[in-house]
Amino acid sequence: MKTVGNDLIRHQLHENRKWYLGLGILLIIFGIVLLASLPFATLSVVFLFGVLMMIGGVLHFIAAFKIFDGGYRWLWALFGLLYLTAGYYAFTTPVKTAIVLTNILAIVLIIAGVIRVFSALMFKAYRGWGWTLFSGILTLLTGIIILMSPDAPFWVLGLFLAVDILFQGINYLTLASYIKHDVPKSSADV
């Protein structure tokens, strides 16, 4: 069905295809570089965490004194102070922050794995429950391995970041290929 809206979207997709292609290649290169230097990637995650916590602290202080009043104002200010402290801690002790964040990640993976295993067992009567069980076991084992590995804080966060960036690049390349081969050109491009 050809409509003006669909025609505009198809035109825009074809017009931006080279950007998707370029961004995909760039993200894949970044992902490979990060995979080659996992400690650097982990440090990047810690510093990004610190920046986000600092921004969160400032926003909480702004909210405390511009939006809220009464007792809630001091609660928001306290949260702002906690966020700023966490951000400062991330910048001044990045190794300890990496250890804490990695342990939190491992604990969350263990909890998620246990929940998935129980969920799979509860839905054993339904088709596909085995995949949920398999996913839960893998998630649980991943959390346990991360928690048991003494050097995990130096590579786990970086690995997660590198793999995420690598797959984002692959997604953009796939989108560019899909646009080229499967999306018909708009009437303006013909």
Secondary structure as a PSIPRED ss2 file (coil, helix, strand):
# PSIPRED VFORMAT (PSIPRED V4.0)

   1 M C   1.000  0.000  0.000
   2 K C   1.000  0.000  0.000
   3 T C   1.000  0.000  0.000
   4 V H   0.000  1.000  0.000
   5 G H   0.000  1.000  0.000
   6 N H   0.000  1.000  0.000
   7 D H   0.000  1.000  0.000
   8 L H   0.000  1.000  0.000
   9 I H   0.000  1.000  0.000
  10 R H   0.000  1.000  0.000
  11 H H   0.000  1.000  0.000
  12 Q H   0.000  1.000  0.000
  13 L H   0.000  1.000  0.000
  14 H H   0.000  1.000  0.000
  15 E H   0.000  1.000  0.000
  16 N H   0.000  1.000  0.000
  17 R H   0.000  1.000  0.000
  18 K H   0.000  1.000  0.000
  19 W H   0.000  1.000  0.000
  20 Y H   0.000  1.000  0.000
  21 L H   0.000  1.000  0.000
  22 G H   0.000  1.000  0.000
  23 L H   0.000  1.000  0.000
  24 G H   0.000  1.000  0.000
  25 I H   0.000  1.000  0.000
  26 L H   0.000  1.000  0.000
  27 L H   0.000  1.000  0.000
  28 I H   0.000  1.000  0.000
  29 I H   0.000  1.000  0.000
  30 F H   0.000  1.000  0.000
  31 G H   0.000  1.000  0.000
  32 I H   0.000  1.000  0.000
  33 V H   0.000  1.000  0.000
  34 L H   0.000  1.000  0.000
  35 L H   0.000  1.000  0.000
  36 A H   0.000  1.000  0.000
  37 S C   1.000  0.000  0.000
  38 L H   0.000  1.000  0.000
  39 P H   0.000  1.000  0.000
  40 F H   0.000  1.000  0.000
  41 A H   0.000  1.000  0.000
  42 T H   0.000  1.000  0.000
  43 L H   0.000  1.000  0.000
  44 S H   0.000  1.000  0.000
  45 V H   0.000  1.000  0.000
  46 V H   0.000  1.000  0.000
  47 F H   0.000  1.000  0.000
  48 L H   0.000  1.000  0.000
  49 F H   0.000  1.000  0.000
  50 G H   0.000  1.000  0.000
  51 V H   0.000  1.000  0.000
  52 L H   0.000  1.000  0.000
  53 M H   0.000  1.000  0.000
  54 M H   0.000  1.000  0.000
  55 I H   0.000  1.000  0.000
  56 G H   0.000  1.000  0.000
  57 G H   0.000  1.000  0.000
  58 V H   0.000  1.000  0.000
  59 L H   0.000  1.000  0.000
  60 H H   0.000  1.000  0.000
  61 F H   0.000  1.000  0.000
  62 I H   0.000  1.000  0.000
  63 A H   0.000  1.000  0.000
  64 A H   0.000  1.000  0.000
  65 F H   0.000  1.000  0.000
  66 K H   0.000  1.000  0.000
  67 I C   1.000  0.000  0.000
  68 F C   1.000  0.000  0.000
  69 D C   1.000  0.000  0.000
  70 G C   1.000  0.000  0.000
  71 G H   0.000  1.000  0.000
  72 Y H   0.000  1.000  0.000
  73 R H   0.000  1.000  0.000
  74 W H   0.000  1.000  0.000
  75 L H   0.000  1.000  0.000
  76 W H   0.000  1.000  0.000
  77 A H   0.000  1.000  0.000
  78 L H   0.000  1.000  0.000
  79 F H   0.000  1.000  0.000
  80 G H   0.000  1.000  0.000
  81 L H   0.000  1.000  0.000
  82 L H   0.000  1.000  0.000
  83 Y H   0.000  1.000  0.000
  84 L H   0.000  1.000  0.000
  85 T H   0.000  1.000  0.000
  86 A H   0.000  1.000  0.000
  87 G H   0.000  1.000  0.000
  88 Y H   0.000  1.000  0.000
  89 Y H   0.000  1.000  0.000
  90 A H   0.000  1.000  0.000
  91 F H   0.000  1.000  0.000
  92 T H   0.000  1.000  0.000
  93 T C   1.000  0.000  0.000
  94 P H   0.000  1.000  0.000
  95 V H   0.000  1.000  0.000
  96 K H   0.000  1.000  0.000
  97 T H   0.000  1.000  0.000
  98 A H   0.000  1.000  0.000
  99 I H   0.000  1.000  0.000
 100 V H   0.000  1.000  0.000
 101 L H   0.000  1.000  0.000
 102 T H   0.000  1.000  0.000
 103 N H   0.000  1.000  0.000
 104 I H   0.000  1.000  0.000
 105 L H   0.000  1.000  0.000
 106 A H   0.000  1.000  0.000
 107 I H   0.000  1.000  0.000
 108 V H   0.000  1.000  0.000
 109 L H   0.000  1.000  0.000
 110 I H   0.000  1.000  0.000
 111 I H   0.000  1.000  0.000
 112 A H   0.000  1.000  0.000
 113 G H   0.000  1.000  0.000
 114 V H   0.000  1.000  0.000
 115 I H   0.000  1.000  0.000
 116 R H   0.000  1.000  0.000
 117 V H   0.000  1.000  0.000
 118 F H   0.000  1.000  0.000
 119 S H   0.000  1.000  0.000
 120 A H   0.000  1.000  0.000
 121 L H   0.000  1.000  0.000
 122 M H   0.000  1.000  0.000
 123 F C   1.000  0.000  0.000
 124 K C   1.000  0.000  0.000
 125 A C   1.000  0.000  0.000
 126 Y C   1.000  0.000  0.000
 127 R C   1.000  0.000  0.000
 128 G C   1.000  0.000  0.000
 129 W H   0.000  1.000  0.000
 130 G H   0.000  1.000  0.000
 131 W H   0.000  1.000  0.000
 132 T H   0.000  1.000  0.000
 133 L H   0.000  1.000  0.000
 134 F H   0.000  1.000  0.000
 135 S H   0.000  1.000  0.000
 136 G H   0.000  1.000  0.000
 137 I H   0.000  1.000  0.000
 138 L H   0.000  1.000  0.000
 139 T H   0.000  1.000  0.000
 140 L H   0.000  1.000  0.000
 141 L H   0.000  1.000  0.000
 142 T H   0.000  1.000  0.000
 143 G H   0.000  1.000  0.000
 144 I H   0.000  1.000  0.000
 145 I H   0.000  1.000  0.000
 146 I H   0.000  1.000  0.000
 147 L H   0.000  1.000  0.000
 148 M H   0.000  1.000  0.000
 149 S C   1.000  0.000  0.000
 150 P C   1.000  0.000  0.000
 151 D C   1.000  0.000  0.000
 152 A H   0.000  1.000  0.000
 153 P H   0.000  1.000  0.000
 154 F H   0.000  1.000  0.000
 155 W C   1.000  0.000  0.000
 156 V H   0.000  1.000  0.000
 157 L H   0.000  1.000  0.000
 158 G H   0.000  1.000  0.000
 159 L H   0.000  1.000  0.000
 160 F H   0.000  1.000  0.000
 161 L H   0.000  1.000  0.000
 162 A H   0.000  1.000  0.000
 163 V H   0.000  1.000  0.000
 164 D H   0.000  1.000  0.000
 165 I H   0.000  1.000  0.000
 166 L H   0.000  1.000  0.000
 167 F H   0.000  1.000  0.000
 168 Q H   0.000  1.000  0.000
 169 G H   0.000  1.000  0.000
 170 I H   0.000  1.000  0.000
 171 N H   0.000  1.000  0.000
 172 Y H   0.000  1.000  0.000
 173 L H   0.000  1.000  0.000
 174 T H   0.000  1.000  0.000
 175 L H   0.000  1.000  0.000
 176 A H   0.000  1.000  0.000
 177 S H   0.000  1.000  0.000
 178 Y H   0.000  1.000  0.000
 179 I H   0.000  1.000  0.000
 180 K H   0.000  1.000  0.000
 181 H H   0.000  1.000  0.000
 182 D H   0.000  1.000  0.000
 183 V C   1.000  0.000  0.000
 184 P C   1.000  0.000  0.000
 185 K C   1.000  0.000  0.000
 186 S C   1.000  0.000  0.000
 187 S C   1.000  0.000  0.000
 188 A C   1.000  0.000  0.000
 189 D C   1.000  0.000  0.000
 190 V C   1.000  0.000  0.000
